[in-house]
Amino acid sequence: MKPTDMPTCYGYARGSTGEQLDTLKIQQEVVEKEYLHRFKDKGYAWGGVYTDQGVSGSVCFANRPEGFKVNLVMERGDVLIISKLDRGFRNAGDFLNVLKDLARREIALVMLDMNLDTSTPVGRLMASILAVFAEFERDRMRERLAESVKQRRAEGRPTSGMPPYGFKIVGPRGDKRLASDTFTRNIGSHIVRWVDGGMTFDAVYFHMLREKIKTRKGKEWGERSIRHAYYSEKRLRLKEAAKNGETHEVKT
């Protein structure tokens, strides 16, 4: 709970696992000094510094133990002071998400290394400009990703970490490509024959378990994987039949 009904300033500091305690101490002193210099005489109470020690910067602000706590305790009219962007947030996206959330809750953010203070009109304008540029950059990244996926697909190269059903990733790093996975296709054909022959997916699962039929990587087949293989195998057959100009009825 808040220490007072007055508007309150809170500080936040973070140090990675390998960093010394004096790094955290410097951050704590800097944010408290900012409170004393700019906010104390304006009637703000001091809520202390919430410090995440030994927490990686790869963790989003709201998912850190102390980041979560300070985010929970802050209320309308409060102020959050952080010394540096990389101390407070995982990346620019995390920063802008928190910035947007705080603005919605009417909580000001003071980011000392950026000279940003959203309690002022200029600071709010700067935050809006940052958000616009960030959205623009996200759109550009999505466009570049879509173009890359289209190009890789045209070249027969994998477009993500997991290949689609019926294919496997082959080739050296930097020149990986998709190749037909005859091993999985063979099992998929058996699954189609069993299910179309009247077996339930549960029955197929227990049958494959008893017969010790494993995936190409040596793992057991789960019911979800069996369903996926069944429908994917049938879709592939339809595509192959259409490509070869065949009229081929496939049950669905």
N, C-alpha and C positions, 0 to 999 in steps of 0.2 A: 504493500500500500504506500501511497505518497506520504512523505513526512509532514506535509502541511497542505492547507487549502490554497496557499499562495501559488502563483505561477512559479515553476521550478526549472532550474537549469541542471542538466545531467551531463556528465562527461563519459566518454567511452575510450578504452585503450585496448590494444591487442598485441600480443607477442607470440611468435612462433615457438615451437618446441626448443629449438637450438639457441634462442636468443637469451641474453642475460637479463636479469631483473632490472638493471639500471635503464634499459631501453623503455620498459614499462613505467618506471619512475619518472623519466623525462616527459613522457606523454601525459602522465597524470598531473605533473606540475604545470605543464603548458595549458591544458584545458582548464584547470582550476584558476590559473592566472587570468585567463580570458574572462572567466566568470566574474572574478573580483574587479577587473578593469572595466568591464562593459555592462554587466547585468546586475550586480549587487545593489548599486545605488538606484536602480530602476524598480526595486522592490521584488526581485526574484530571489527565491530561496535556493539553497545549494543542496542538491540531492546526491552528491558524491559521484565518484567515478566507477563505472562498471567495467571491470577488467577481465578480459579473457586471456589467461596465461597458458601458453602451450597449445594454442589453437591455430591450425593452419589457415592461411589466407584463402585457401581454396573453398572454405566453408562459407556459405552465404550468411550475411549479417544476422538474419532472423533465426537461423538454425544454430547459432553459437550459444552456449549456455548463458553468458552474461548479456549478449546481444538480445536474446529472447526475453530476458528479464526486464531490461530497460525499455524495450519496445512495449512490453506489457504494462509497465507502471506509468508511462508517459500519458498525459492527458492534454486536452485542448489548451493552448496558450503556453505550453512548456517549450523548452529549448534543449536540443541535443548538440553538444560540442565535441568534435573529433579533430585531432591534430592533423592527420594526413589521410588521403583517400585510400591508400593501400593498407592502412591500419583498420579502416572501417569496413571496407567492402571487398567482395571477391573479385569483381570486375566492374566495368562501366555499367553493364546491364543490371547488376545487383544494386549499384549505387542509385541508378535512376528509378528502379522499382521501389526502393525505400523512400527516395525523395518524393515520388508520387503518392505513396501511402501516407507519409507525414503531412504533405500538403492537404490531403483529403481530411486528415484529422486535425488540421490547423495547428500543427506542431512545427516549430522552426528548426532548421538544421544549420549549424555553423561549421563550415569545413575550412580550417585555418590555412592549409597549404594552397587552397584555391581562392582564398579571400571571398568565400561565398557565405552569405548570411541571408537566409530566406525570411527573416523577420523584417527585412527592409524591402521597399519597392524595387530597388535596383537588384537586390539578391533574387527576388522572385522572378524578375525579368530574365536574369542570367540563367536561372534554373529552367525556365521555359525554353530558352534558346538551346540549352544543352539537350533537353528532351527532344526537340525538333531534329537536331543534328543526329541524335542517337537513333531515332526512328528512321531517318533517311539512310543511315549506315546499315541498319538492320534490313531495310528493303534492298539495298545494294547487295548485301551478303546473300539474301535469299535468291536474287537474280543470278548471282555468280554460281551459287550451288546448283540451281536448276539447269544452268548452261553446262556445268561440269557433269552432272548426272546424265544429261542428254547426250553429251559427247562420249562419255564412257559407255553408255548403253549402245550407241551406234558402233563403237569399236569392239563390242563384245566383252567389255571389261566389267568387273563387279562395281556396283554403285553404292554398296554399303558393306558393313562388316559381315552380314550373314547372306550367303547366296540364296537365290530362290530355290524352291523345290525342284529336284531333278538336275541340279547343277552343283558343281563344286569349284572352288577357287584354286587355280594352278598357276605356276610360273614364279619366277624370282621376285623379290621385293622391288617395287617400282615398275614392274611389267606384269602384274597379275591379271589373269583372264578367267572367264567362265568356261568350264568344260562340262560335257554331259556326265552326270553321275549315274552310271548304269547300275551300280550296286543298290542305291536307294530306289531307282526306278523299278528294279526287279522286285523289291519288297513291296513297293507301292502297287504293283500289278497284282501281287498276291492278295493284298488288302482289298483291292477293288473286287477281285473274284470272290473272296470270302463274304464280303458285305452284300454284294449283289446276289450271292447265292443264299442269303437268308440269315447270316450270322449278325448279331448285334455288335456294336463297337466294344461293349464290355466283353463279349465272348471272344472277339478277336484279340483283345488285350490279354486275356488269360491264356489264350492259345499261344500267343507269341512269347508270353512269360514262361509257359511250360516247355516250349520248344527252344528256349534260350535264343530267340531271334533278336539280334542287337542292331543298333544303328551302325553306320559306317565308322563312327568314332568309338564303338564298343560299349555304348550305353543302352539301357533298356528303353523300350518304346513306352511312352505314356499314352493315355487315352486321347489327350488333346493332339499329340503328334500323329496318332493313327488317323484321327478325323481329318487333320490337315493333309496328310499324305493321300487319303482317299479322294477328297475333293480336288486337290491339286493335280493328282494323276489324271483324273477325268478331264479337267480343264486342259491339261497338256495334250491329251489325246485328241480333243476337239480341235485345238490349234494345229496340231500336226496333220490331222485329216484335212482341214481347210487349206493348209499350205500345199498339200499334195493333190488338191482337187478331188478328194474322195467324198462320197456321201456315206457318212459313218454315223450310225445312231449310237449315242451314248446315254445310258440312263443317268438321271440326276436325282 
